[in-house]
């Protein structure tokens, strides 16, 4: 007997995300408990050496996180009431990149030109934004982990803070088919200390990207063609963060959500 029709409000949970064949392509994680973290081998403590890839398991999703910088002594994100602390060591130019895996078989991988429009949304809180050197939140093409985003990943579409920007300036940053070709666009929005921001990046079926901050399009915005439908680019959500000094700064991850866009939002 068919399931009864259900009405859904205008949330990011579209009925298509709840269908059995699509459900694995949707996740919403509020980081309500301390995750289990271990080495990427599937056993043993996480590693803090430069470039080490570790695994993080929460009740909602499985993640990889890679150590950036000169090696770290805090080996895993630490949960607190404010969210999941992803700052790790309080050392300049150290940080972390977080994904759900970097292959086409990742549960969070989407194929441009084959999949319908999709999105990635995160909520972050920072105590001192001036200590954030670099923050990228968005989609990138499936590639091996790098030590930087600009001039490293060939294709990406992100919101965040770039080291070349005025402190706390929120930027749109993207590159299409070539490392070193980054475009930066200042949204004219800023991030105050001890504040929370929700960033959302949407990719349509043709590979055009759009960007929202706290659920709204910035006054200064763009909709660039970033990923190629002709080449069937496979892309994944990611978060890349580097510290700018040894001063205290808490950066807390409060939401990680991805899935197919509801039809009304495409």
Buried (B, 14 or more C-beta within 10 A) or exposed (E): EEEEEEEEEEEBBBBBBEEEEBEEBBBBBBBEEEBEBBBBEEEEEBBBEBEBBBBBEBEBBBBBBBBBBEBBEBBBBBBEEBBBBBBBBBBBBBBBBBBBBBEEEBBBBBBBBEBBBBBBBBBBBBBBBBBBBBBBBBBBBBBEBBBBBBEBBBBBBBBBBBBEBEBBBBBBBBBBBEBEEBBEBBBEBBBEEEEBBBBBBBBBBEBBBBBBBEEEEBEEBBEBBBBBBEEBBBBBBBBBBBBBBEEEBBBBBBBBBBBBBBEEEB
